[in-house]
Amino acid sequence: MSSRQEVPPTAGLPPQWQDLWPADADFSDALAATFGLPSSLLECSGTAALVVTLHALKRHSARRVVVIPAYTCPLVVMAIVHCGLEVALCDTGPGSVDFDHDQLAAVFEAPRYRDRILAVIPTHLGGRVVDVAAVQKLAVKYGSCVIEDAAQALGATVNGKSVGLIGDAGFFSFAIGKGLNLFEGGALIANDPHLRQRLQSAHDELIHFDAWMEAKRCLQYCASTLFYRPFGLRLFYGPQFRRAAGAGNWVEAVGDRFGREIPLHTLGRWRQHCAAGALPRLPSFLEQTRTQGLARRRMLQDIAGITVIDDAAGVGAAGTWPVLMALLPSTALRDAALRRLVPLGLGAGRLFVYALPDYDYLRDLLPADVGACTEARKLAGTLLCISNSLWLDDAAFAKVLQILGEVMTAAS
């Protein structure tokens, strides 16, 4: 890889100029045919899809609590609060982005939450498939719903069936870098036709045409088509990222601070048709990145002391691999590796900077007593992400391995 190029932080489908000339195809139908999905509700973002889902569920229930992992995107908290609902946090399992399932059972039994839990949101973070069936079993027992956050996992499967279809509802994101790019966009699915009708009703109530926002998104989408490539990222992404990371401002570096306003508007027809035109390239791209990700996971795990987060075992999972999530033994070692990797533009960084209780701007949105969240905080403190972009060639990845090996050897 040329020193004048930059690897994106995750592996998104590379855009092509012909994507800007819309295909004569319906995007929802194309998604259904490509990934074996029911007809999707198309939204302006994955967050908007979650808002629509929560709004639909709460209209038919007196329950007002939503359980989420203590390590996930801060926008999930904002969506829940936006809908007038209450957040309950559950710790992650050791070295995992999945729930600690024993603790999740305890959350359901806790007096403050008993018979008040509307929904649980297991999250296929970074394309890693979590055990939704176990969550679904628990939710059914207590009369709650399951919403699969598959924002980063379009194309992932469980026993050959798409994620998003195991729980009651699921959603995907088409934000830049998340597989299929519309700059911002989302799709919402549900198996049950009655729930789909309720989701449609909530969509019709909440989502309206906004000419200004759609024009803005169209311009951003065109710009991303132009600049989402190694040279363009070197100009418009890398310098800002390295400057913020070098100053220790990781929230700014990874774009982890969000405003509280959630845009809720229609996804324009032109961008839908553009996505339908790009979609046929996505399955082969996902297969290429999956093959590369699995091979590079093994190489990373050959370095003593490093583990790589994988799909949940024993559930027939085949995740997507936009990013490799490596766990180092300590925060000090993770940060030492980042200090050497970040200046090289090789796609190394962090996912979400903190466990949810540790974001200053979320504290008034979370319960006063959130618990220790020990594993989520450990995850946030030791996780190092490495892009699985096809633009990170073998020679560049060998450099990543070399630096990580030297960091780990120096610590032994």
Secondary structure by P-SEA (a helix, b strand, c coil): ccccbbbcccccccccccccccccccaaaaaaaacccccccccccaaaaaaaaaaaaaaaccccbbbbbccccaaaaaaaaaacbbbbbbbbcccccccaaaaaaaaaacccccccccbbbbbbcccccccaaaaaaaaaaabbbbbbcccccccccccccccccccccccccccccccccccccbbbbbccaaaaaaaaaaaaacbbbbaaaaaaaaaaaaaaaacccaaaaaccccaaaaaaaaacccccccccccccccccccccaaaaaaaaaaccccaaaaaaaaaaaaaaaaaaaccccbbbbbcccccbbbbbccbbbbbcccaaaaaaaaaaccccccccccccccccccccccccccccccccaaaaaaaaacbbbbbccccccaaaaaaaaaaaaaaaaaac
